[in-house]
Each structure stands twice: as C-alpha cells, then as structure tokens.
C-alpha cells in the first residue's frame, strides 16, 4: 500500500525559481491570484494565504505595463516561485522578465507574430527562465481550427503546440513547459496522451472553465486525475470557479487520491448504510476537522460497522469501528480498546496522539484542534 | 463536441428489474439507503428522494430475516429496481429472493461455504434475477491475502472474483455483475483493467470508504472517473461518507464530466483571475442555482474576461462574458447583446429561456428558479 502505483513519464527537468518541474520531481501544486496584480499588498497577502494551504508555484496576470512593473516588488515579498501570465502584448512580457519573474506563461494563440514570440524567448534566455506555452481550447489559432473542424480539437491543440515549440527550439530554447487545457475532460485527456507520446517537455495539467461548486470539483478531479493516472503531468492547477484557496485544496486532494503526494492525515471512512449503528458521518467529519492541520502521513479509519471496518482498518495506522452503543479502536488491524460510544472521540484522539508519537511526529500533536471536542 | 469520446467495453447485458446493466446500456447510477431497512416508511421515503435526484437502482441492506421480510412491501411502493445487500447469512438472501428483489449482492468473502453460495444461486436462477459478486478489498478471503501479500492486492481481488464466478458458471449461472471495490483509487483501477481484459461480465464501479467532504468527493471522482475513462464500468455507486442524495449528485457529475450521461444544464465558467472585472463566482453560482432543476441538455457559459471567454462561449449554446461595468451575451459564438452589469442576470436568463424554446425544451422553462433573482 505504500509504494508508488503510477509510473510517471520521463520529462525534461525545467527549473522554476527554487523548484524543478518535470524530471521525476513531485507534481507541484500551482494556483493563480484573483487580486489586481498592481495592488501589491492584496496580491502578496493572497499569495501568502495560498502558500499556507499548499500552493507551491503562483501565477499572476499582468494586464498592463503598470502591473508588470510591480512584479519585482511582489517577488521580493513572497516565498514561492512567481509566474507571470501574459496575453496579447509581448511588451508586458518583456517588462515582467526584467522584473525578475521565475517563469513566463504565454498563450501562443494570442501573443501575436513570430517576431514577438522571438523577442520574449530571447529575453527569457538571457535571464535563464523557462516559458510555458499555454495552449487553450478556447483561444486556438483560427486557421488550425478551421482546418481540423471541431471534432479534431485534440489534434488542433497538438498542432498549435508543435508550432510554438518549433519556434522556441529553432532559437535553441528548450526550457519549455507545455499546457494543453480545455473545458472538456476527455478531449483534454486525449490531447495529453497524444502529446506525451511525442514530446518529453513537462506538462502543466488543468481543466479550464471547470465551473462552480460540486460540478467544478468533480470535473477537475476526473479530468486532471485521469491524466495523472496515465503517468502524465508534472504540475497541476485546478480552475474551478471558486476561491483560489479552494482550488489549491482540490489540487492536493487529487494528488493525494493518486498517492502522488502526501499531505496531512488520510481519512478512510465508509459511506454508512442500514447497518450503521453510530452517527458515522458526524464522527468522520469531526475527526477530519480535528486533524485538518496535522501534516503527518498517517492513515486514520472511521468505520460504521463490523462488515468491512476491521479489514479496512487493518491498512490504517489507527481506526475506529462503531457498533451498538460502543466502539472498537484498532491499530494496524489489532484491537486496542473497546469503549462506550459517548467516550469514543476523546479516547480515539488520545490514541491518534500516541500513533503520532510512535511514528516520530510528536511535533505535530500541537496542531490537533481539541477545541472542537 | 457532441459525440461520445469513450469507447465502452463490450459487456454481457444483465437484466435488473426494468433496467439492463451492461451491453452498451447507459452507465446507471446506484445508491444505498441509510435507513433501517425494516422501517418500511423511512426506507421508501429515502428511496423516493434518491430517485428524484437521479438514483436509478437502489440497494438496501438486510441484516436479519425481519429486514428481508419487508422487501416485498418496499418493492411494491417504489419505482426503481431493488437490490439487496447480504453479508454473512445466506438464509437472509433466500428470504430476500422470495420477497421478489431484482438483484442480490453477496460478498463471497463472507457469505460462507460453497454450498451456501450454491443455494443462493439456485434461488436466483428460479426467479431469473442476477447476482452481483461484490469483492471488497476490506474483506478479502484470508488465504488469498496471505498468498499474495499486501502488494498483490489487485491480483488477490481478481483471484477472489475468479473463484466465485467459477462457482456460478459451474451452475450454468451467467447473469453476473461484478464489483471490485477498494479504498485505494489506483489499486482499484488496476484491478478493473485486469478484470476487463479477462471477463465480459458488467462491472459495478465504486471506491469504498472514500471518506467525508472534499477528500471523499475528489477520491470518488478520480477513482471512478479514471476507470470509466478507460471504457470500463456499467453502473456506478459513490460511497462518500455523506447523505446518499449527495452521493447520487456526485455520481451524476462524474458521468456528466465524461459525457457518458447528460442531465441538466452544463455550466462552463472560468476560474477568475486578476483580469476579472465582474463578480464572476457570484454570477456563476447564481446561474447554477437558477438552472439547477432545468433538465435540458444545453451548455451555458459564464466567463470573466475577453481572453478565453468568447472562444469557450462559442461551444456553449449561450454565454455571458463580463467586462468593465458591462457584459456581453453570446449565442454559439455570436454576440447577441451588450448590456450593463447590473441588468446582466435577468437579461441573461431571458436569453436562456429563448434558447430552451429554440431547442424544443419550452416545457422546462417552468423549472427556472426566478425567485433567486
């Protein structure tokens, strides 16, 4: 249960500030600010908040030269690599590069002529920073689009990527990250499978315009998850219509669900059914809240009945299994205690504390939110 | 954009009441009640609620003979096929079959000896109802488990399925549905890929013990979604630790995100960024709520800026794209109206109404929740 299941594609390592994307490095979590970039204080504040929930690379948009000119100051005040997002105007890219950003994302579909792309490439080369070529289903070059029609969108996206990779490669520029985003999960997946067969550049994976609420979460998880499951993807960004902190949390849950990364406690709990004798949903949610800030790689099971509980709990470092008015606490499949339902939670938390100590995470105990009890 | 992207595996069609699982039929959405089964009123009420949100096959547990004896009455009062879940005691299965359930789910790992399985098979054969062999990572047969060790769990699950399929096939019983559930997304996916190469029995797909809240939603979406993306799966059940209505909604979002099924309006909306000039999250959530009960297959886009908005909105039947104090309404890529931000929502809803009429869904207009405006 503890090995990696996914054999990741071999990609070229590309340095972005202090991190390296690709080349077998962890799949990094990215996000994008929603503040006005030129409002330095608001932008830095949001980046700090995002870093706290696990954002590892941050992208900001630069709509105008004024925004681009603030990037040096923003970079000075933050801890994670800073990526600038440029649309339409290559001069803004040049200013951002001058300001010392760690990566430039351009959308070849709207940045303009080859000359302009070349100017950006030259500037990046001088500063030794990479470029992300961000192909987006929504802003494909019109000529390619008409050539292939709407059913060949995956091929159109690949062709668009090939064109721009060639411009960069012709300039002997190879520090390239590519993204091939669409709002359709299966077209996006197909595009990634096709691209990964042909190129070794690292991929930044995302589903665009995923939408709000539950639909957005599920669409992102299915789209990004089914690409990562194929071993494809070196960094991800979730684009639900929501708070960017929520986007980062979703991204981490995707990576955790595939065991590509580990963060915090893994809670295993059953869906409850007519056999359940305890308030399992309530108990599981409480345990989740109590352990939300405990960043230790332990597995905690909260199970409703004896049918699957003990079996699943045997994989967990610690588990609770509810019965009629009483509960059983397991550690790696072995019963530790039989307790009354009313005492279950405090005793269970006490046992989790012991597990943290045993596994060498005693410094994490202070992050248990006992106030909820 | 409107064709099916997923080539589904060819599986044997198996009748479950009025529906057929497998054989190219739609991927059906299942759920399980959380009521005491013997409380007929509560159980029927929950099944009715589940049916309203899209549950197409319902499973109830029968813990004892008393519960099993209520199944005939429950079946009489509901509209969707009724499946009974049996653990440990085959005599309960026999009573449930007598009561006229549409399918029996047994977990070979805990139902007991071959004789007992045979008795259940014989009874199902007489009533012409199928059996789901439900292998669960948490309750595998101990001998297989020790033989393969914990790293060979996928193989253990397959071996367990093979054993029980053989018992059924030896009795010339072929109306079999198989499930191979685990709490680990990648082991579960691997198990499904292996099984689908060898057998043509339809698969009931699920991730067990997915856990509560966001983690549970994401784990289910990644696990079930990455299996369905391979063309595998004929019916699904989401097992998050939450209200079963929520489970059904998640299941539908998974199927919709893969374009395997269509239900309600598809909302495409962007993640907002520093370029966004309108309250996009608010607008998208409002539009989603207003259209929540409109079950018509239209695509509605809510976009924050001109960069990707028009492109994405061209795939949508209708879209709104926010600018500075004003908004633009698109239909299939063509601008219909430029309006003030404050009037945007009512005018947009009016245009959605027109689209519903144009596409032949005028009967759905009454389900637009205008009270939210």
Interface residues (C-beta under 8 A of the other chain):
Chain A: X1 X3 X5 X6 X32 X33 X34 X35 X36 X37 X43 X60 X61 X63 X67 X85 X87 X88 X107 X110 X136 X137 X138 X139 X140 X150 X151 X153 X183 X184 X185 X186 X187 X189 X190 X208 X209 X210 X211 X212 X213 X214 X215 X216 X217 X218 X219 X221 X222 X223 X225 X226 X229 X238 X239 X240 X241 X242 X243 X244 X247 X249 X250 X253 X254 X256 X257 X258 X259 X267 X268 X269 X270 X271 X272 X273 X274 X275 X276 X280 X281 X284 X285 X288 X301 X302 X303 X307 X308 X309 X311 X312 X315
Chain B: X1 X3 X5 X6 X32 X33 X34 X35 X36 X37 X43 X60 X61 X63 X67 X85 X87 X88 X107 X110 X136 X137 X138 X139 X140 X150 X151 X153 X183 X184 X185 X186 X187 X189 X190 X208 X209 X210 X211 X212 X213 X214 X215 X216 X217 X218 X219 X221 X222 X223 X225 X226 X229 X238 X239 X240 X241 X242 X243 X244 X247 X249 X250 X253 X254 X256 X257 X258 X259 X267 X268 X269 X270 X271 X272 X273 X274 X275 X276 X280 X281 X284 X285 X288 X301 X302 X303 X307 X308 X309 X310 X311 X312 X315
